[in-house]
Structures are given as C-alpha cells and as structure tokens.
C-alpha cells in the first residue's frame, strides 16, 4: 500500500506492514532518492506523512472487513 502526496513524494508500506520506503526527487540533482525505515521509527520530518498513511490504512482495512 502506498500514497502519492501533492509534493510528488511517495510513501510505500511493505507487505509486512512494518517497513516503509519513501521516494522523493532531490531538489539539487533531480535524481530520485529512496529512504527506508520502520513504521515504529520514522524520521522526524516524515512523521506527519507516516501518520497520514496509517490513517488511510486503517480506513481501507475497515472498509475491506465490511464487505
């Protein structure tokens, strides 16, 4: 599961639901930069985006269980 944000960054959750990969384009080089971390220990500057991903995940999981 993943989210594409308005700033063209992406946050993707692995199938184990614990590991995240963050993709962004470097403002200096124009090259895509990848950062990997766990959902329990996100970088401080990405905590808000991780929280958004968690809310979407809970929402979608709840709707899946209602089917």
C-alpha positions in Angstrom: 0.0 0.0 0.0 1.2 3.5 -0.7 0.4 7.1 -1.0 1.4 9.8 -3.5 1.5 13.2 -1.9 0.8 16.6 -3.6 4.6 17.4 -3.4 5.2 14.3 -5.7 6.8 12.3 -2.9 5.6 8.7 -2.3 5.4 6.6 0.8 5.0 2.8 0.4 4.4 0.2 3.1 5.8 -3.2 2.6 3.7 -6.3 2.8 4.9 -7.0 6.3 3.2 -3.7 7.4 6.3 -2.6 9.3 8.8 -1.3 6.8 8.3 1.9 4.8 10.1 3.2 1.7 10.0 7.0 1.0 10.7 8.3 -2.5 11.4 11.9 -3.4 13.2 13.8 -6.2 16.3 15.6 -5.0 16.0 19.4 -5.4 19.7 19.6 -6.1 20.4 16.8 -8.5 16.9 15.8 -9.9 17.6 12.2 -9.0 15.1 10.1 -7.1 16.2 9.5 -3.5 15.0 6.5 -1.6 14.8 6.2 2.2 13.9 3.0 4.1 12.8 2.9 7.7 10.4 1.2 10.0 6.9 2.4 10.8 7.9 2.5 14.5 10.9 4.8 14.0 10.2 7.2 11.1 12.4 10.2 10.6 11.2 13.2 12.4 10.5 15.2 9.2 8.3 12.3 7.9 6.2 11.6 10.9 3.2 13.5 9.6 3.2 11.6 6.3 3.5 8.3 8.1 0.5 9.3 10.3 -1.5 10.0 7.1 -0.5 6.6 5.7 -1.6 4.9 8.9 -5.0 6.7 8.9 -5.6 5.7 5.2 -4.5 2.1 6.0 -6.9 1.8 8.9 -9.7 3.3 6.9 -9.2 1.0 3.9 -8.7 -2.0 6.2 -12.0 -1.2 8.0 -13.9 -0.9 4.7 -12.4 -4.2 3.5 -13.7 -6.0 6.6 -17.3 -4.7 5.9 -17.5 -6.4 2.5 
